[in-house]
Amino acid sequence: MSERSSKLDPIGLGVRALTRFAGHPLTARLGLHRPASAVIKSGARVGFTAAAGAGRQFKALSQLTRPSRGERPTGSGLFDLTPSDEQQMIVETMEQVAAELLRPNAEQAEADGAPSAELIAQANELGVLQMAIPEGLGGAMAERSPVTGALIAESLAHGDMGLAVSLLATPSVALLLADHGNAAQQDAFLTPMTGEDPPTASFAVTEARALFSPYDLGARVTVRDGALVLDGEKALVVNGGSSDFFVVAARSPEGAPGLYIVERAAEGVTVEAEPAMGLRAAGLSRVRFDHVALRDDAAFELDAGAYDRIIASSRAAWCALAVGTATAVRDYVIPYANERTAFGEPISHRQSVAFMIANIGIERDGLHLAVLRAASRMEQSEDALREVQLARTLAARHAMQIGSDGVQIFGGHGFVKEYPVERWYRDLRATALMEGAVLL
């Protein structure tokens, strides 16, 4: 077999994935044969990753001479947020995955502090990883679309935000490598994600400090004996215990914020579980870096403004996750309010309850539009910092209130774990606190 034929192109990848997917028991349960065929035919095949061994070593495979990037879609010049046919198919599929796979497993995943191996295996048959990898590297990303990323995040968070964050963490690192990685980094870290046993990765930004800012980083990289050395600590790292490598935000030797690739197997890296109030299903961890010697190709070569855009993309992704969870709250409390009776009538007849539900819908829709506008500007390579900050302000102001109102509508039932509204409330509190982890 020739070298050319031994490598599957995107069409070959799609056919291979469709064959596996069609025979998977979950496909019949979700009724995804037709959507899967359409999505893969249109070049939008997607995939999640599973945890691999912490001792994995990363080496250059094909000696790339230049990085491969995803092209930006050609805009029509009109502000139109109507999903395309391909996007709508992806959304419908992900909504079914959220309802049939994520939500039934959310309670157990929260109790375990991470997704189960079985859930990850099932998600691997469906996921989004290949969409984050350019076609030139064996993936399926022909066009780089933050809008599609926002729609996927919203759909998955409708099932459970913690699981959605966990399953989107590695594709987000793949997007970082696709957008900003050089040829050596893509060869060593991105190309293996197209294989049978893809590595898992985490984008670590947050630090355990009051009023933390991603522009005032405590983690620092210094030069010692001609080599780069990382010292510092990262908090609330998604999938920290199962990641094979991290992309760490740290202050460069010149003093500016930068991004560095750190292998889990490197000497001086320690990881411990860090359960938090919310997002317990996301495998949150505390990661310490004690005099960690970095690879020669560890540093991302970011152009002017790139770090700002990366942080903005992450914040927009968290807002999209908040939209999905807020949608779950809205869809869950309406039937309950219509069926729950007090003093001889449904509680939805009470103005205080009806107005509360109306406010949930209003603020959810407003945040949804703000996220899509920010993602649309990013997709067209336009400055979206203002739009992202507006969306983040709305999320910080209203997302937690939506969760609180959901608990309030359920009364005493909202306080117990029998109903998911208390978990959604805790997860929504993370929207304005988390940095990094996910990207659009």
N, C-alpha and C positions, 0 to 999 in steps of 0.2 A: 504494500500500500504506500502510495506517495505521501510525502510530508503534507502536501496540501489537502489530500483527501482524508488524512488522519485527524484533521482539525474540523470540528463541526462549525459551520457558519451559523448565523442567527436563525435561518430557516431550519437547518438541521437540529439546532437546539430546540426550536419550537415543536418540531415533529416528535423528537425524543420525549420532551416533557408532556406533550399531549397523549402519547402512548401510555406513559406511566400514569398520568392523571386519570385517563379514561378507565383504567383498570382498578383505580383506588376505590374502596368501599365508600369513602366519604363523598365521592362524586355523585353516586346515586342518591345518597341521602339529601344532598343539597340541590340536586337537579342542575348541575353545572356543566353538563356535556356541551350544550349549545353555546353558552357564554364563553366557555374555555376555548372552543374551536374558533369563535370569532375574535377573541382577544389575541390568541396566538397567531392567527392568520394576519392580523393587522400589525404584528410586530410588537405587541405589548405583553408578551409573556413575562410573568413575574415570579419571584421565589424568595422564601425566607431562609434563614440559616439556623443550624443547630449548634449546640456547644461542642467544642472539640477539646483535645488535651491541652493542658497548660504548657506542655513542653514542646509544642510545635515550633519548628525552626523555619524562618522565612529566607529564601534565597531567590536570586534572579533566575527566571526560567528560560526566557526567550531572548534576552538581551535587547530589549526595545531601544530604539534610537531616538524616539520622540514620543511624548505622551499622546494619548488618544482622548478626545473630548466629544461630548454629545452636542449636537447642533441645537441652536435655539429655534423654536418654531417661527415661521414667517407670519407676522401679524397682518391683520386686515386694515389696521388703522382705526378701527372702531372699538369702543369699550363694550365688549360683549362677554358676559360671564356664563353664557349658556354652554353646558358641557357638550363636547363633540360626541359622536356616536361611540367611538372607542372609549372615551372617558365614562360615558354612561354605562357601558357594559362592565367596565372595571368597577364602578361604584356599586352596581347591582350585585356583582359577584362578591365584592368585599362585604357588603351589607349582609349577605347570606352567611358568609364565613363568620362574621361577628356574631350573628344570631345563633348559628348552629354549633360553632366551635369555641368561640371566646367566652360568651356569656355563661354557658353551662359549666365551664371550667374555671370561671373567675374566682369563685369562693375558695375552691381548693388551692388554686395557685397563690392566692393571698395568704392562706394558712401556711403553705409550704415556703413562701418567700421567693418563689420563682416558678416559671412555667414547668409543667411536667415534661419528661422526655417524650412521652406519647403525644402530647399536644404539639411539641416542637416538630416531631416527625410528621404529623398530619399537616402542620402549617408549611413544612418544606415542600409539600406537593402542590401548594397553591400560590405562595408568597410573592414578594416584590423585589427580591435581590437582583434579578437579572435586569430589571428596568433601570437600575442604578449603575450598570456597567456598560460602557460604550460597545457598539458592535465590533469595533476594531480589536477589542480584547476578548471577543467571544460572548459578549452579553447581548442584550436586546434593546439597548437605549439608542435609538436613532435620533431622538430629539429630547433635549433636557427641558422638562416641563414641571416647574414648581406648582402650577395649578393642579395638575394630576396628583402630585404628592400631597397637596392639601386635601383633596377629595378622598384619597386613600386613608390619610390620617383620621379624618372625620368619620369615615365609615367604620374603621376598625375600633375607634374609641367609643362608638355607639355600643359595642359589645362590652369592652372593659378598657379603661385608660391604661392601667398598669400592664396588662398583657400587650396592648397595642404598642406601648413604649418599648417593651422588651423585644418585640418582634420587628420593630422598625430601627433598632439601634445599629445593627450591622449594615443594612442598606444605607443608612445615613453616613456611615464612615466610607462606604463605597462611593457615595456621591462626593464626599470630600476629596477622595483620591481621584475621581473622574474629573472634577472641576479644577483642582489645584495641585494634584500630585505630579511630580516629574516622571520621566520614563522609568528610572530605576525604582521609584516607589510603586508605580503601577505594576511593573513587572514582578516585584517581590510580594506585594500585598494584595493587589487588586485581581491579578490574573488567577490566583488560587481560588478566588470566590466563584469561578465558573466551573470548578471541578466537582467531583462526586462528594467530597468531604470538605465543604467550604469552612474557612475559619470564622470565628465570631470576633467582634470588635466593639469597642466603646469609645465615644467621644466625650472625654472628661474635661469639664470646665469649672464646675461649681467647687467652691472651697468653704470650709466650715468657719466662716467669719460673719459677724453682723454687718448688714448693709454691703454684702459682697458685690463687687462689680467685676465683670470679665475684662475690664480695662485696667484693673489694679490687682494684678496677680501676685500671690505669695509664692507660688511655685516658680523656680528660677533655673535657668540653664547657664552654666559658666564654662569657661575653657580652662582645662587643666591638662598640662603636658600635651597640648595640641589636640585634645579630644573634648567633645561636648559631654558635660555631666549634668544630670538633672537631680534637683533636690526639691522636696515639697510634698504636699498632700492634697488629694482630691476627695470631695465628699459626694455622697448620693450618686455614685457612678452606676449607671444602668448595666446590668449583666456583669458586674465587676468580677464575680467569682468564676464565671465561665468564659470570659474573654481571652482570646489568644494574644491580642495586642490592643493597645490603647492609642488614640490620638489625643495628646495632652496639650492643653493651653497653658503656656508658661512664658515668663518674661525672658526675652532673649539676652545674650551677653551685651547687646547694644542698649538694652532697656526697654525695647518695644514688645508688645504682646506677639507671640508666635505660636505655631503649632508644631509638635514633635511626635514622631512615632516611637512608641516604647513597647517592646515585646514583654509579654507576661513572664517569660522564662528568664528575663535578664536578672542578673544579681542585684539585690537591693530593692526589688519590687515586692511589697507585701500587701495582701488583700484580706479584709475582714468584713463580715456582714454588717450592714448598718440599717436595720429596720427603721422605717420612718412612720409618721402618722398615716400617710397615704402612699399610693403606688407600691404597695407591698409585693405585688405580683411581678414587679420589674426587676427583682434581684438586686436591690440597691446595696452598694458596698462602699467602704472607705479604702482608698488605695494610697499607700505611702511610697515615696521614691527617695531612697537614702543613698546618695552618691551613685546614681545609676549611670553607667557609661553608655552613651547612645551610639547607634550605628552611624556610619559615615553619611548615609542617605536619610537620616532621621528627620531633618528639618524641612518643613514645607517652604518653598520659595514663593512667598505671597507678594503680589504686586500691591501698589498703593490702594488702600481702601478695601482690600480683599478680606481682612479680618473683620472689618465693620460689616461687610455683606454676609459673612458666615454667621456672625452673632445674630444679625437681623433674620437670617433664614431660620436659625434655631428658634428664635422667639416666635416667629410666625408659625412654625410647626407646633409649638406648645399651644398657641391660640387655636389652631385647627383641632388639636386633640380636645381642647376645652369645648369647642363647638359640638363635637361628636358626643361627649359626655353630657352636655347640656341638652342635646336632642334626646338622649336616653332618659333623662329626668323628665322632660316634657312629655314624652310618649308614655312614660310609666305612670305619671300622676293623673293624667286626664281620665283613663278608665277607672282608676281607683276612686277619684272624686265623684264620678258619675254613679258608681255602684255602692259606695259607702253611704249609709243613711244615718241620720241623726235627727231626732225630733220629728220623725215621720217623713223626711224628704232627703234626697241626695245632698251631700255637703257642697256639691258644686253649685247649688242654688244660693248659697250664702255669698254675698258680695265679696267678703274678705277673701274667701277661697278662690272665687272666680277671677278677681283682680290679680291675685298672686299668680295664678296659672297664666293669665294674660301677660303679665310682666315677664314671666319665664320665656314665653314665646317671642315677645318683643326684643328682649335683650339677646336672646339666642340668635335671632335673625339678623340683628344689627352686627353682632360679632362675626357671623358667617360672611356677610357682605364685606366687612372690613378685611377679613383674612383673604378672601378671594381677590380683592382689589390689590392688596400688597403682593400676593403671589403672582398676579397678572403683570404687575410692573417688573417684578424680578424676572419673569419669563421673557419679557421684552428687553432685558438688560438695561432697564431704566432705574434711576435712583428710587428705592422703595423705603428708605430709612424712616421717613415721616409716616408713611402708611403703616409700617410695622409697629411703630411706637403708638400710633392711634389704636391699632388692634390690641396691643399689649395692655394699654391703659384701660380699654373696655373690658378685657378679660380679667385684669386685676380688680376692677371695680365691681363687675357683675357676675363672674363665673362662680365665685364662692357663695354669693347671694342666691344664685340659682340652686346650688346644692342645699343651702340652708332652707330655702323655701320648700324644696322637695321633702326634706325631713319634716318641716313644720306641717305640711299638708297631711302627712301620714300620722301626725300626732305621736302618741306613745309607740306606735308601730315603727315609726321612723327612727327610733332610738335603738332598736334591737337589730341583730344581724340577720334576722329572718328575711328582711327585705333589703334590696341592694342600694336603696337611697342613701343610707348612712355611709356606705363605701364610696359612692359617687361624690358625696359631700367632702369626704376626706381627700379624695383624689383631686378634686377641683381646686383645693387650696394650694396645690403645687404649681398651678399655672403661672403665677407671678413670681415664684421663687426659683424654679429650675432654670439652668442655663446649659446649653449644649445637649448632648445625648441624641437628639433627633434634628433632622433638617428637612426642608422642602426642596 
